[in-house]
Amino acid sequence: MSAEQQAAFETALVEDFDSIAAKLSEVDVRKAECRNPKDTEQILGELEREVGLTECNKAVFGLLRAALAGQGRAALERMEPAERATSNLINQLGGLLQGQGDLDGAEALHR
C-alpha cells in the first residue's frame, strides 16, 4: 500500500470504522472467481469437501478482523496523545476487540 493509500485508509478508520467492519462481513468465498471457471469450481469444491465453505468464511473473516484490529492499533499509536484520547477509533476498536473475545485488549485501550 502506498503512503497515500495508507493515509486514506487511516482516515477511513477514524471516520468510518463501522462501514469498513461491515464490508468485511460481506466477504464470502462462494463469490470468489478465477479466470478459468473450471478452476473456480475445482477450488470451491475442494474447500467444501476439506474444510466447508462456512468454516472457510469464518476463518477468512477472523483473519480480516484481526488485520483490521492491527491497523486500528497502529493508527492509534501514530496519533498525538491528545488526538488519541478523543478519537472515536478507540471505542470502535475496543468494540471490535471485545467482539473477538480480546477483553484485555479492549480494556487496555481505555486506560
Buried (B, 14 or more C-beta within 10 A) or exposed (E): EEEEEEEEBBEEBBEEBEEBBEEBEEEEBEEBEEEEEEEBEEBBEEBBEEBEBEEBBEEBBEEBBBEBBEBBBEBBEEBEEEEBEEBEBBEBBBBBBBEBEBEEBBEEBEE
